[in-house]
Amino acid sequence: MAKIRGITVKLYEKKQKVDEGGNPIVDGFGEPIYEEVPTEVKNVLVTPSSSDDLVTSTDLTGRKAVYTLAIPKGDTHDWENKKVEFFGEKFQTFDIPIKGIDELIPLDWNMKVKVERYG
C-alpha cells in the first residue's frame, strides 16, 4: 500500500529587519520595517478546492479558493494571510485556518488552509 505524502511548500513569513548590532530598523515615522523570508514546510497536501468551497468562500469573502492545503501535525507557523509558493506559482492564504484535534485525526495532517491565486 502506498503512503500518502505531501510536497514542500514555501511559506513567506514577515520578519522585522535588524541592523548588524541586532537593533530593529525603523522608517522615518518610527515604524518597524519588515521583510518576507521564505521558509520551507515539508509534507503539505495540496488539493483543488471543491465546488462547495468555491461557492462558500466567494459568497462570504469575495475571494476564490483555488486550492486547500493540509498542514502537517506539529507545525507551528502562522498561516493566516500569508504568501505561499508551490507548483512554481505564488498564492495567498485567506480565511482562518481550520484546525482539528491531533489525537482524533488518524493521518499526519490536522489543519486546513484555503489559498487564492496571488498577483
Buried (B, 14 or more C-beta within 10 A) or exposed (E): EEEEEBEEBEBBBEEEEEEEEEEEEEEEEEEEEEEEEEEEBEBBBBEEBEEEBBEBBEEEEEBBBBBBBBBBBEBEEEBEEBBBBBEEEBBBBBBEBEBEEEEEEEEBBBBBBBBBEBE
